[in-house]
């Protein structure tokens, strides 16, 4: 029995020691908290806010420039896509015509730099498609490296371009 009594006495002693330790710890923490001024514990300082605003202002200028370039690029892409679709549509329209008709029209014009008004869009149209037709020298038998002299029978050159731009499509068609 003595061993049981001595164990319970030890428990009381150690739990009393724990209670006393908790009290000292709470007092130490509350004293420690009161030792710092209240201004050090409340949010950002004025200097930190100024530095953050300054960094945001500096990085905002390049970000806006990049955004502006992206917007301009998308507008250019949209315009070029419209031009491409108009060019391919007009080229398909020309190549769908009978070869005899195109050949007669090519013989009627002065050369590859003459616009064929019959197939071109009306003058004054926004993004006007211009059509050019000419006979073509595919084999270069005359050895002058000019595709529009000494032309081959049954071979035509067709060019469609958007008026006032660098956009154009060229094709060859044969009988």
Buried (B, 14 or more C-beta within 10 A) or exposed (E): EEEEEEEEEEEEEEEEEEEEEEEEEEEEEEEEEEEEEEEEEEEEEEEEEEEEEEEEEEEEEEEEEEEEEEEEEEEEEEBEEEBEEBBEEBBEEBBEEEEEEBBEBBEEBEEBEEBBEEBBBEEEEEBBBBBBBBBBBBEEEEEEEEBBEBBBEEBBBBBBBBBEEEBBBEEEBEE
